Amino acid sequence: MNRPAFPDPLRSTRRHFMGQSGLGLGALAMAQLLGPSPAPASPGVLPAPHLAPKAKRVIYLFQAGGPSHHETFDFKPLLRQGHGTALPKTVIGNQRLSTMSGNQSFLPIAGSFANFSRHGRSGLEISDLLPFTQGISDDLCLVRSMHTEAINHDPAITFFCSGNQVPGRPSMGSWASYGLGSLNDNLPAFIVLVSRNASRDQPLYTRLWGSGFLPSQHQGVQFRAGKEPVLYLTNPEGVSPQVRRNMLDTLGQLNAFQAEQQLDPEIDARVAQAEMAFRMQTSVPDATDFSDEPNETFELYGPDSRTPGTYAANCLLARRLIERDVRFVQLFHQGWDQHGDMVGGISNQCKQTDQASAALVTDLKRRGLLDDTLVVFGGEFGRTAYSQGKISGNNYGRDHHPRCFSLWLAGGGVKGGYAHGLTDDYGYNILDGAVHVHDLHATMLHLLGVDHEKLIYKFQGRYFRLTDVAGQLVKPLLA
């Protein structure tokens, strides 16, 4: 593995000690004379991208719960023909099944209730539950051959967000912030939005956007709906902006003394976060105030976009954050875990997300932002070809299925109007073009100009990266 060319930040030397001892007080005195300088956009650890980036920014529309590919992007007529009959054991082989259906003696094939049709010049076949997504088919890079290792939600979501099933690793956005830095002075490089109008079927944890062992200024900052989008950002009653500024300046001096003595990078991270919070007192209200948006924009994103915190409003907010050069925006929308009532459950989920997701791509495109913004839409795994439990009329449920599932990408250097990968006639196994989670991460970093094998961080004696010790660039996805 390639090793970084930077020293251990916690390792002091005699030369460093003598130099810092002589210069520390002088530097502080000069800072007092000159006053606080405006903070520039934060650089990342990489001196320059490893290759020419196709994308500067990422919006990841994470659909938590495991959307069914059978009802969205991968139609299998054979399932309808065999609806209610037993799934052949040869299809499953020795594969692991979830404990929720693994004890079923009979696994009935579940044909999709949703109809599919082809759209655009590309003729991509997409479910009629997603009419607005059908309208942007020529912008979509549809991957039907995703696969993962985890079969339960918590490790599967953790794996997608951090490249490892075990909690504690840095998240995707944190790696992007650490490697490439921020594109703006006044907002975090990594911002997270969670839908308020989603079903709470599976929990979400702040560690999904945490920085792990990376410096803490790279963690995702969650924006919430309401008067206080970022918790504890506003000044307490009776504290003026000037008092806050004076406090931060004094605190910065104390932290500088401590940093010289201890060489702890977390001290610098704390200072950076405090300064960012001060600048966000004006930038956050501006970004979250939709009063300057015309009615046409709300009509594009749908009626829910007028209600703060909904999926539609968060998609619109994501566009506003991208306009302000936020590096990585991740939306989380729960409710895709349809173990029963697939007809009602997934119909509602598609209705909540379809128009706004398509509107986001359309809006970015017409503003000239899609070419250098990568948009990703997908969940942590797919759903089984068989019904969990008995089929009741046309209604059924589907269990977790990590062996194959679908997601889409748009903009940011990916090929539009393209479907990648092939699954078998049951939508159960991959026949061609398999894309692992590590492969997706490697490809996303490549589009950002980063070689995934070279963005690494030493922690507890080992070099870590987002893709761990795996991951391959999926070249067919590239435009």
C-alpha positions as CSV (number, residue, x, y, z in Angstrom):
1,M,0.0,0.0,0.0
2,N,1.2,3.5,-0.8
3,R,2.1,5.4,2.3
4,P,1.5,9.1,2.9
5,A,4.4,11.6,2.7
6,F,3.4,13.5,5.8
7,P,4.7,13.1,9.4
8,D,2.8,11.8,12.4
9,P,1.2,14.9,13.8
10,L,1.7,13.7,17.4
11,R,5.4,13.0,17.0
12,S,7.5,15.9,18.3
13,T,11.2,16.5,17.6
14,R,13.9,18.5,19.3
15,R,14.1,20.8,16.3
16,H,10.4,21.4,16.3
17,F,10.4,22.0,20.1
18,M,13.2,24.6,19.9
19,G,11.7,26.3,16.9
20,Q,8.3,26.5,18.3
21,S,9.5,27.7,21.7
22,G,11.3,30.6,20.0
23,L,8.6,31.6,17.6
24,G,5.4,30.9,19.4
25,L,5.2,34.1,21.5
26,G,6.3,36.2,18.6
27,A,3.7,34.7,16.3
28,L,1.0,35.4,18.9
29,A,2.2,39.0,19.3
30,M,2.0,39.5,15.6
31,A,-1.5,38.0,15.5
32,Q,-2.6,40.6,18.1
33,L,-1.2,43.4,16.0
34,L,-2.7,42.3,12.8
35,G,-6.0,41.2,14.2
36,P,-8.0,38.1,13.1
37,S,-7.5,37.3,9.4
38,P,-10.4,36.0,7.3
39,A,-10.4,32.2,7.1
40,P,-9.8,30.9,3.6
41,A,-11.5,27.8,2.1
42,S,-10.0,24.9,4.0
43,P,-7.5,22.9,1.9
44,G,-7.5,19.1,2.1
45,V,-4.6,16.9,3.0
46,L,-3.9,16.2,-0.7
47,P,-1.7,18.9,-2.3
48,A,-3.6,18.5,-5.5
49,P,-6.1,15.9,-7.0
50,H,-4.4,12.8,-8.3
51,L,-6.2,13.2,-11.6
52,A,-8.4,15.8,-13.4
53,P,-11.7,15.7,-11.4
54,K,-15.0,15.3,-13.3
55,A,-17.0,16.2,-10.2
56,K,-16.4,18.9,-7.6
57,R,-19.3,18.0,-5.4
58,V,-21.6,15.0,-4.4
59,I,-25.2,14.8,-3.5
60,Y,-26.0,11.3,-2.1
61,L,-29.7,10.5,-1.8
62,F,-29.6,7.6,0.6
63,Q,-32.8,5.5,0.7
64,A,-32.5,3.7,4.0
65,G,-34.3,0.4,4.4
66,G,-33.4,-1.4,1.1
67,P,-35.6,-0.3,-1.9
68,S,-36.8,-3.2,-3.9
69,H,-35.2,-3.4,-7.4
70,H,-38.1,-5.5,-8.5
71,E,-40.5,-2.6,-8.2
72,T,-38.2,0.2,-9.4
73,F,-35.4,-0.5,-11.9
74,D,-35.1,-4.3,-12.7
75,F,-38.2,-5.8,-14.1
76,K,-38.4,-9.6,-14.3
77,P,-41.4,-11.0,-16.2
78,L,-40.6,-14.5,-15.1
79,L,-41.6,-13.6,-11.6
80,R,-45.0,-12.7,-12.7
81,Q,-45.3,-16.0,-14.6
82,G,-44.4,-17.9,-11.6
83,H,-46.2,-15.8,-9.0
84,G,-47.0,-17.9,-6.0
85,T,-45.0,-21.0,-7.0
86,A,-41.9,-22.1,-5.3
87,L,-38.6,-20.4,-6.0
88,P,-36.2,-23.1,-7.4
89,K,-33.6,-24.1,-4.8
90,T,-31.0,-24.0,-7.5
91,V,-31.4,-20.2,-7.7
92,I,-30.5,-19.8,-4.0
93,G,-27.9,-22.5,-3.8
94,N,-26.0,-22.2,-0.5
95,Q,-26.5,-18.5,-0.1
96,R,-27.2,-17.0,3.3
97,L,-30.8,-16.0,4.0
98,S,-32.1,-13.6,6.6
99,T,-33.4,-15.2,9.8
100,M,-36.8,-13.6,9.0
101,S,-37.4,-15.9,6.0
102,G,-34.6,-18.5,6.3
103,N,-36.9,-20.8,8.3
104,Q,-39.7,-20.7,5.7
105,S,-40.2,-24.2,4.2
106,F,-41.8,-22.7,1.2
107,L,-40.5,-19.5,-0.6
108,P,-43.2,-18.3,-3.0
109,I,-42.1,-16.3,-6.0
110,A,-43.5,-12.8,-5.9
111,G,-44.2,-11.2,-9.3
112,S,-44.0,-7.4,-9.2
113,F,-47.4,-5.5,-9.1
114,A,-45.7,-2.5,-10.8
115,N,-45.6,-2.1,-14.5
116,F,-42.4,-1.0,-16.4
117,S,-41.9,1.0,-19.6
118,R,-39.0,2.3,-21.6
119,H,-38.2,6.0,-21.8
120,G,-35.9,8.5,-23.5
121,R,-33.5,8.0,-26.4
122,S,-31.8,5.4,-24.3
123,G,-34.9,3.4,-23.7
124,L,-34.1,2.7,-20.1
125,E,-36.8,0.4,-18.5
126,I,-38.1,2.1,-15.3
127,S,-41.1,1.4,-13.1
128,D,-44.3,3.3,-13.7
129,L,-44.2,4.0,-10.0
130,L,-41.5,6.6,-10.9
131,P,-42.9,8.7,-13.7
132,F,-40.7,11.7,-12.9
133,T,-37.6,9.6,-12.8
134,Q,-38.7,8.1,-16.2
135,G,-38.5,11.7,-17.5
136,I,-34.8,12.0,-16.7
137,S,-33.8,8.6,-18.0
138,D,-31.3,9.9,-20.5
139,D,-29.4,11.5,-17.6
140,L,-29.2,8.4,-15.5
141,C,-26.4,5.9,-15.2
142,L,-28.4,2.9,-13.9
143,V,-26.5,0.2,-12.1
144,R,-28.5,-3.0,-11.8
145,S,-25.6,-5.2,-10.5
146,M,-24.8,-3.7,-7.1
147,H,-24.0,-6.2,-4.4
148,T,-22.9,-6.0,-0.7
149,E,-21.9,-8.3,2.1
150,A,-24.3,-7.4,4.9
151,I,-27.8,-8.8,5.1
152,N,-29.1,-6.7,8.1
153,H,-29.8,-3.0,8.1
154,D,-27.3,-1.6,10.6
155,P,-24.1,-3.2,9.2
156,A,-25.4,-2.7,5.7
157,I,-26.0,1.0,6.1
158,T,-22.8,1.4,8.0
159,F,-20.9,-0.4,5.2
160,F,-22.3,1.9,2.5
161,C,-21.6,5.0,4.5
162,S,-18.1,4.2,5.7
163,G,-16.8,1.2,3.7
164,N,-16.9,-1.1,6.7
165,Q,-19.7,-3.0,8.6
166,V,-18.1,-2.2,12.0
167,P,-19.0,1.2,13.4
168,G,-16.2,3.7,13.9
169,R,-14.7,4.3,10.5
170,P,-14.9,7.7,8.8
171,S,-17.9,8.3,6.5
172,M,-17.8,9.0,2.8
173,G,-18.3,12.7,3.2
174,S,-15.6,12.9,5.8
175,W,-13.0,11.2,3.6
176,A,-13.9,13.7,0.8
177,S,-13.6,16.6,3.2
178,Y,-10.3,15.3,4.6
179,G,-8.7,14.7,1.2
180,L,-10.0,17.6,-0.8
181,G,-11.0,20.1,1.8
182,S,-13.8,22.7,1.5
183,L,-14.8,24.8,-1.6
184,N,-16.2,27.6,0.5
185,D,-15.4,29.6,3.6
186,N,-18.7,29.8,5.3
187,L,-20.4,26.4,5.3
188,P,-19.1,22.9,6.3
189,A,-17.7,20.7,3.6
190,F,-20.0,17.9,4.6
191,I,-23.7,18.5,5.4
192,V,-26.4,15.9,6.3
193,L,-30.2,16.2,5.9
194,V,-32.8,13.7,7.3
195,S,-36.4,13.6,6.0
196,R,-39.0,14.5,8.6
197,N,-41.8,12.9,6.5
198,A,-40.3,9.4,6.3
199,S,-41.5,6.3,8.1
200,R,-39.1,5.5,10.9
201,D,-38.7,1.8,10.2
202,Q,-35.0,1.7,10.7
203,P,-33.0,3.9,13.0
204,L,-30.3,6.3,11.8
205,Y,-27.2,7.1,13.8
206,T,-25.0,10.2,13.8
207,R,-22.0,7.9,13.4
208,L,-23.2,7.3,9.8
209,W,-21.8,10.7,9.0
210,G,-19.1,10.8,11.7
211,S,-15.4,11.4,11.0
212,G,-14.2,8.3,12.9
213,F,-10.5,8.6,13.5
214,L,-10.1,11.5,11.1
215,P,-9.9,15.0,12.6
216,S,-13.4,16.0,13.9
217,Q,-13.8,19.0,11.7
218,H,-14.5,16.6,8.8
219,Q,-17.6,15.1,10.4
220,G,-21.0,15.8,8.8
221,V,-23.0,18.6,10.2
222,Q,-26.8,17.9,10.3
223,F,-29.1,20.6,9.2
224,R,-32.6,20.4,10.7
225,A,-35.9,22.1,9.8
226,G,-37.1,24.9,12.0
227,K,-35.9,28.1,13.5
228,E,-32.5,26.6,14.4
229,P,-31.2,24.6,11.5
230,V,-27.9,23.8,13.3
231,L,-28.2,23.1,17.1
232,Y,-26.4,25.6,19.4
233,L,-25.3,27.8,16.6
234,T,-27.1,31.0,17.6
235,N,-25.7,33.3,20.4
236,P,-27.3,33.0,23.8
237,E,-29.5,35.8,24.9
238,G,-27.5,38.9,25.8
239,V,-24.4,37.8,23.9
240,S,-23.6,40.1,20.9
241,P,-21.6,39.0,17.8
242,Q,-18.7,41.2,18.9
243,V,-18.7,39.5,22.3
244,R,-18.7,36.1,20.6
245,R,-15.8,37.3,18.3
246,N,-13.8,38.5,21.3
247,M,-14.4,35.2,23.1
248,L,-13.2,33.2,20.1
249,D,-10.1,35.3,19.7
250,T,-9.1,34.7,23.3
251,L,-10.0,31.0,23.1
252,G,-7.9,30.8,20.0
253,Q,-4.8,32.1,21.8
254,L,-5.2,29.6,24.6
255,N,-5.6,26.8,22.1
256,A,-2.5,27.9,20.2
257,F,-0.5,27.6,23.4
258,Q,-1.9,24.2,24.1
259,A,-1.3,23.0,20.5
260,E,2.4,24.1,20.7
261,Q,2.9,22.0,23.8
262,Q,0.9,18.9,22.9
263,L,1.0,18.8,19.1
264,D,-2.5,17.4,19.2
265,P,-4.3,17.9,15.8
266,E,-7.7,17.7,17.6
267,I,-6.9,21.1,19.1
268,D,-6.7,22.7,15.7
269,A,-9.9,20.8,14.7
270,R,-11.6,22.4,17.7
271,V,-10.5,25.9,16.7
272,A,-11.5,25.3,13.1
273,Q,-15.0,24.2,14.2
274,A,-15.5,27.2,16.4
275,E,-14.5,29.6,13.7
276,M,-16.8,27.8,11.2
277,A,-19.7,28.0,13.6
278,F,-19.2,31.8,13.9
279,R,-19.3,32.2,10.1
280,M,-22.3,29.9,9.9
281,Q,-24.4,32.3,12.0
282,T,-24.9,34.3,8.8
283,S,-24.4,31.7,6.1
284,V,-26.9,29.1,7.4
285,P,-29.9,31.4,7.6
286,D,-29.2,32.6,4.0
287,A,-28.9,29.0,2.7
288,T,-32.0,27.7,4.4
289,D,-34.3,30.7,3.6
290,F,-36.4,29.7,0.6
291,S,-38.2,33.1,0.3
292,D,-36.1,34.0,-2.8
293,E,-37.2,30.8,-4.7
294,P,-39.9,31.4,-7.4
295,N,-43.1,29.5,-7.4
296,E,-41.9,27.6,-10.5
297,T,-39.1,26.0,-8.4
298,F,-41.6,24.7,-5.8
299,E,-43.8,23.4,-8.6
300,L,-40.8,21.6,-10.0
301,Y,-39.9,19.9,-6.7
302,G,-43.6,19.2,-5.8
303,P,-45.9,20.6,-3.1
304,D,-43.9,19.0,-0.2
305,S,-41.0,21.3,-1.0
306,R,-42.8,24.1,0.7
307,T,-42.7,22.2,4.0
308,P,-39.3,22.4,5.7
309,G,-37.7,19.1,6.5
310,T,-39.6,17.0,3.9
311,Y,-37.6,15.0,1.4
312,A,-38.6,17.4,-1.3
313,A,-37.6,20.4,0.7
314,N,-34.3,18.8,1.5
315,C,-33.6,18.1,-2.2
316,L,-34.2,21.8,-2.9
317,L,-31.9,22.7,0.1
318,A,-29.3,20.4,-1.3
319,R,-29.3,22.3,-4.6
320,R,-28.9,25.6,-2.6
321,L,-26.0,24.1,-0.7
322,I,-24.3,22.9,-3.9
323,E,-24.7,26.5,-5.3
324,R,-22.8,27.6,-2.2
325,D,-20.0,25.1,-3.0
326,V,-20.6,22.6,-0.2
327,R,-18.5,19.6,-1.1
328,F,-20.7,16.7,0.0
329,V,-24.4,16.7,0.8
330,Q,-26.1,13.5,2.0
331,L,-29.8,13.1,2.4
332,F,-31.3,10.2,4.4
333,H,-34.8,9.0,3.7
334,Q,-36.2,6.1,5.7
335,G,-39.1,3.8,5.1
336,W,-38.1,1.4,2.4
337,D,-38.2,-1.8,4.5
338,Q,-41.2,-3.5,3.0
339,H,-41.4,-7.0,4.6
340,G,-45.2,-6.8,4.1
341,D,-47.6,-4.6,2.1
342,M,-45.3,-4.1,-0.7
343,V,-48.1,-2.6,-2.8
344,G,-48.9,0.2,-0.4
345,G,-45.5,0.7,1.2
346,I,-43.3,1.1,-1.9
347,S,-46.0,3.1,-3.7
348,N,-45.9,5.6,-0.9
349,Q,-42.1,5.7,-0.9
350,C,-41.9,6.3,-4.6
351,K,-44.5,9.1,-4.4
352,Q,-42.5,10.8,-1.6
353,T,-39.2,10.7,-3.5
354,D,-39.8,10.4,-7.2
355,Q,-40.6,14.0,-8.2
356,A,-38.1,15.7,-6.0
357,S,-35.2,13.4,-7.0
358,A,-35.9,14.0,-10.7
359,A,-36.4,17.7,-10.0
360,L,-33.0,17.9,-8.4
361,V,-31.3,16.5,-11.4
362,T,-33.3,18.8,-13.7
363,D,-32.6,21.8,-11.6
364,L,-28.9,21.2,-11.4
365,K,-28.8,20.6,-15.1
366,R,-30.5,23.8,-16.1
367,R,-28.3,25.8,-13.8
368,G,-25.1,24.4,-15.3
369,L,-24.3,22.5,-12.1
370,L,-24.9,18.9,-13.1
371,D,-21.7,18.5,-15.1
372,D,-19.6,18.8,-12.0
373,T,-22.0,17.5,-9.4
374,L,-22.4,13.8,-8.9
375,V,-25.8,12.7,-7.7
376,V,-26.3,9.2,-6.3
377,F,-29.7,7.5,-5.4
378,G,-29.9,4.2,-3.7
379,G,-30.1,2.1,-0.5
380,E,-28.1,-0.5,1.4
381,F,-29.4,-3.6,-0.3
382,G,-32.3,-4.9,-2.4
383,R,-35.2,-7.3,-1.8
384,T,-35.8,-11.0,-2.5
385,A,-37.5,-12.4,-5.5
386,Y,-39.7,-14.4,-3.1
387,S,-42.3,-13.3,-0.6
388,Q,-41.5,-13.2,3.1
389,G,-44.6,-15.0,4.5
390,K,-47.7,-15.9,2.4
391,I,-48.9,-14.0,-0.6
392,S,-52.3,-12.4,0.0
393,G,-53.9,-11.7,-3.3
394,N,-51.6,-9.4,-5.2
395,N,-49.9,-8.2,-2.0
396,Y,-46.7,-9.6,-0.6
397,G,-43.5,-8.6,1.2
398,R,-39.9,-9.0,0.4
399,D,-37.0,-9.9,2.7
400,H,-33.4,-8.3,2.6
401,H,-31.3,-9.3,-0.5
402,P,-27.6,-8.3,-0.7
403,R,-26.8,-10.4,-3.7
404,C,-28.0,-7.9,-6.3
405,F,-29.9,-4.6,-6.4
406,S,-30.1,-1.3,-8.2
407,L,-29.0,2.3,-7.8
408,W,-28.5,5.3,-10.1
409,L,-26.0,8.0,-10.6
410,A,-26.3,11.2,-12.6
411,G,-24.0,14.1,-13.7
412,G,-20.4,14.4,-12.4
413,G,-18.7,12.5,-15.2
414,V,-20.9,9.4,-15.4
415,K,-22.5,8.1,-18.6
416,G,-26.1,9.2,-19.1
417,G,-28.8,6.9,-20.5
418,Y,-26.8,3.8,-19.7
419,A,-27.7,0.6,-17.8
420,H,-24.9,-1.3,-16.3
421,G,-24.9,-5.0,-15.2
422,L,-27.2,-7.9,-15.7
423,T,-29.1,-10.1,-13.2
424,D,-30.7,-13.5,-13.8
425,D,-34.3,-14.0,-14.8
426,Y,-35.3,-14.0,-11.1
427,G,-33.4,-10.8,-10.2
428,Y,-31.6,-12.9,-7.6
429,N,-28.0,-13.3,-8.8
430,I,-25.7,-11.2,-10.9
431,L,-24.7,-12.6,-14.3
432,D,-22.5,-9.8,-15.5
433,G,-20.9,-6.5,-14.5
434,A,-20.9,-6.9,-10.7
435,V,-20.3,-3.7,-8.7
436,H,-19.4,-4.0,-5.0
437,V,-19.8,-1.2,-2.5
438,H,-16.0,-0.7,-2.5
439,D,-16.1,-0.4,-6.3
440,L,-18.8,2.3,-6.0
441,H,-16.7,4.2,-3.5
442,A,-13.6,3.9,-5.7
443,T,-15.5,5.2,-8.7
444,M,-16.9,8.1,-6.7
445,L,-13.5,9.1,-5.5
446,H,-12.1,8.8,-9.0
447,L,-14.7,11.2,-10.3
448,L,-13.6,13.6,-7.6
449,G,-10.1,13.3,-8.9
450,V,-8.8,11.0,-6.1
451,D,-7.1,7.7,-6.5
452,H,-8.8,5.6,-3.8
453,E,-5.6,3.7,-3.0
454,K,-3.7,6.9,-2.2
455,L,-6.2,8.7,0.1
456,I,-5.1,7.0,3.4
457,Y,-4.7,7.8,7.0
458,K,-2.5,6.1,9.6
459,F,-4.4,5.1,12.8
460,Q,-3.2,2.8,15.5
461,G,-0.3,1.6,13.4
462,R,-2.3,0.8,10.3
463,Y,-3.0,2.7,7.1
464,F,-6.8,3.0,6.4
465,R,-8.8,4.1,3.4
466,L,-12.4,4.3,2.5
467,T,-12.2,1.2,0.3
468,D,-10.2,-0.7,2.9
469,V,-8.0,-3.2,0.9
470,A,-10.4,-3.6,-2.0
471,G,-12.3,-1.6,-4.6
472,Q,-11.9,-1.3,-8.4
473,L,-12.8,1.6,-10.7
474,V,-15.9,0.7,-12.7
475,K,-14.8,2.2,-16.0
476,P,-18.0,1.5,-18.0
477,L,-19.8,4.0,-15.8
478,L,-17.6,6.9,-16.9
479,A,-18.7,9.2,-19.6
